[in-house]
């Protein structure tokens, strides 16, 4: 019954988006920088940025970006640079939303997301995400085929989790988990059941001490018991298999179809099969969203990269990805 209700809610919501309800509407009363902090009927909040060159008669791309554990919407906006003036996906200005995670007072954690052992399971982060998309699309002209999800750390793990679900993979065209917190038993491997092959762009620092690149088998991390994490290269290869890349003759996971070094201290691995996986390994970076300005302090002292992950890699990758038409069928 629950599965049927979830599918019904998703079908109704995607049908509503397809009506372009928010086109030519007045939108929200934004501040001088194009922002507003929205509180939904559920009491959950998100920060919205609408670019100054937004056109209410044109369907715009939208990106949701989820902060890490203990983070805030405002800090995620800062480090992700998704509100940067002039930023484009497929040549169009981006509407960017930064949802705020719920607190888990039982574990004394603030701003956390589902898919982690310390998440607040008394709230529904998936429904909240759908509510954010509906709130934006009801008030702004959004291209329903160009809605994307991104996130950092715990928010990156939540993004990776949504890439594994039937309903959210009929909402978001592509996913961008950055330094994702990939905990064992949270659908990072087993139980992952997306509705289609999933385009993913991802980045991880080799010097990450919070979510180690090679995984963590014990519970010695900052979040304690139950927070062992999986091997990042293996997680990428498993996604390549899900996306139709053939295993090798000896049964091992597929090798990348392309390996390059587009930036200093950075290797890009690409698996191009039924959907593309584009993965950056940054040799001298800690637990950070890559920026040349070192905007993500959680990776300090190794929090400065030789490139900005958002522009061009993320916007270029998202520009190539649209939701298939069949996702809008009831």
N, C-alpha and C positions, 0 to 999 in steps of 0.2 A: 504493500500500500504506500509506504513512504517513497519507494523508488518511483511509483506511478505519479505521485503528487509532485515529486521533484521534476520529472520529465514534463508534466503538464505546466508547471510554473515556468520552466525554461522555454517551452514552446510559445506560451503566451507572451513572455517577455520579448523573445526575439521577433515575434510578429509585431509587437508594439514598436520596436525599434525600426522595423522596416517601413512603418508609416511616416517616418521622419517627422515625428510629432513636434520636435523642438525647432524645426526650420521656420525662419521668419518670426520667431517669438522674441520678446523683449529681453529674455535672459534674466540674470540676477543683478542686483545692485552691487557692482564690484567696486573695490577701492581704486585708487589712482594707478596702482601697479597691475590691475587686472585680476585681483584675487578676492576670494571670499572664503570664510570658514563656514561650512555648511553643517547643520545638525539635522539629522534625519528623524522621522517619527520614532524610530527605534531608540533614539538617544545617541547613536553612534555618530561620529564626526569625520569629516574629511576636508582637506584644503583643495580648492580648485583654482587653477590659473587659466584664464582665457586670453589668448594673444591679442595685441592691439589691432592686428590686421585680420581678425576674425570676420568672416562674411556669413551673415545669417541665412543666406540663400544657397550656400554651398555645403555639402557634406564634408566635415573635417575629420581627420584621424584623431583618436583619443588614446592616451596612454595612462594607465593606472600604475603607480609606483609605490611599493610597500616598504616601509622602513624596517630596520633590524630591531631585535629585542632591546627594550629600553629606549628606543628612539622616538622621534616625533615626525609628524608630517612636514613641519617646517625644515627640519634638518635633512629629510629625504629630498625635498625640493632643492636644497642647497647643493648637496653632494651629487645628485643625479644630473643637474643642469638641464632638466627637461622643460624648464620655463624660460630658457634663454631666448631673447628676442631674435627673430629670424630663423629659428629652428624649423625644419620642414620634414615631413614624411610624404613621399610621393608628390613633392612640390607644393604641399598645402601646410598652413600653420597648424600647430599641434595644440589641442586642448589637453592639459595635463591635470591629473587628480592624484592626491596623496592621502590615502585613507589612514586613519589613526587606529593603531592596535588597541585591544582591550587590556586592562590590567588584570593580573592574577594575584589577588591579595593573599590567597592561601600559600603561595610560594614567594610572596614579596617581590613579584615581577611586574614591571610596568611596560605597557606598549608591546604586547606579544601577539603572535599569530598561531593559528592552528597548523599542525604538522610538526610541532615541537613538543617534547615531554612536559614543558613548563607552560603550555598554552592554557588559556581560560576556556575550558570546555563547556561552560555554562552559556556561552554566546555562540552564535552561528556566523563565523567569518565568511563563509561562502555566500549566505544570504545577504550579509552586509555588502559584499562586493557587488552582487547583482543589484542591490538597492542603489549603490553609488552610480553604476552604469545607467540605471533607469532614471535616476534623478538628473543626471547630465543630459541624457538623450531626450528627456521631456522638455528641457529648457534651452537646448542648443542644437544646432544642426550638425549631427554626427553621421558619418558614413558607417553604417552597421557592419560593413565588411572590413573596416579598418580600426578595430578596437584591440588594444594590445595590453599585456601585463608584464610588469618588471618588478624587481625587488632586490634588496640587499640583505644578506645574512639570513636571519629568521624570516624576513620578508621575501628573500630569495628562495628559501625553502618552501614557503607558502606558494610562491609563484610556480615552483617546480611541482608541487602537489596539484595545483590547478591544471597543470599540463597533463596530469594523469587521469582526469575526471571526464566522464561522458558529457556532463552539462556544461562545464566551463570551457571545454574545447569546442563547443558550438557557439561560444560567445567571443572568445579572444582568438585573433588570427595567428598570433605568435607570442612567444614567451621569452623573457630575458632575465634569468636568475644570475645574480652577481654575488660571488663568494657565498653560494647558497649553503644554509645549514641543513645538511642532508642526514637526518637522524635515522637510525635503523628502525624499521617497522612503521614508517610513515609514508608508504606507497612510493618511495624513491625507487624501489625495485619491484618486489612482489606486490601484486594487487593493482598495479598500474594498468588502467584500462581506458585510454583516450578514445574519442569517437572517430579519430582519423590520424594519419601521420602528422606529427607536430613539428613545425619549424621552431628551433630554439637557438638563440645566441646567448653565450655565457662566458664569464671571465672568472678566473681564480688566481690569486697570488700564491706562488710557491712558498713564500715565507709567512703565510697565514698561520698565526699561532692560535687563533680562536676556533676556526674550522679548518684543520690541517688538510693540505692538498692530498696527502696520502691516506687520510682518514685517521680516526682515533678509536682504538679497540677497547680502551678502558674508560673510566668515568672521572678522569683527572681534570677535565675541562672546567671552565668557570661555572657551568650550570649543573655539575654534579651527576648524581646517579641517573642512569638511563640515557645519557647523552653521548654515547659512542656514535661516531659519524662514519659514513662510508667513503670509500676511495673515489676521488673525483674523476680520474681518468676512466675507471671502470664504469662509473655512472654515465659518462659520455658515450662510451662504447655500447652500453646497454640501450641507450636511446637510439643509437645508429641501427641496432638490430630491430628495435620496435618500428623504426622508420623504413624497414625493408632492405637494409644493407645486408648482403649475404655473409654468413660466417665463413671463415677460412676452411680449407679442406681438412685441417686437423681439429676443427671444432672450436677454435678460439674466436674471439670477437673480431669484427671487421677492422681492417686498417683504414685510416683516413684516405679519402680520395685525393686530398690535396694538403700539403704542409708548406707553409711559408713563414717568413719573419717580416711582417709588415712594419713593425716598430722596434725600437731598441729594447733589448731584453724581453722580447715578446714573441711567442710562437703561436701561429694560428693553425688550428686543425679543422678541416672541413670534411664532413661526410655528406655527399650529395646522392640521396637515394629517393624514396618516395616523398620525403621532406628533408630539408637541409638542417644539419647541426653545424653551427659555427662556434668554435670554442677557442678562447684565448688563455694561454698559460703565460703568466707574467713572472719572470724569474726573480726579480728583486722587490716584489710587492707583498705587503702584509694583507691584513683583513680589510681591504678597501675597494670601493668603487673607483676604477682607475681615472685619475685626473692629473693633468700636468701641474695644477695648483696645489695638490695635496689637500683637497677639500674634505676628505673623509678621515677624520682624526682617529677613528677606531682602529686604524691600521698603523698608527704611529709606533715607532719612528719611520717605518718603511711604508709611507702612505702616499708617495709621489710616483707617478708613472710617467712614461715617455709619450703617452698619448691620452686623449680623452675618449673614454669608452662610448659615451653617448653620441658624440659627433666627431667622425662620421660612422663608426661601425654600427651602432644600434639603429640610427635613423636610416642608414642605407639598407640594413637587413630588413627592418620593418617595411620599408618602401616596396620590397619585393613580395611581401606576403599579404594576401587577402583571404578572408573567410570564404569557403566554398558556398555556392548558391544553395546546395542541398541542406545546409545548416539552418536555413530559414523555412524549411518545410515543416508543417505541423505533423 
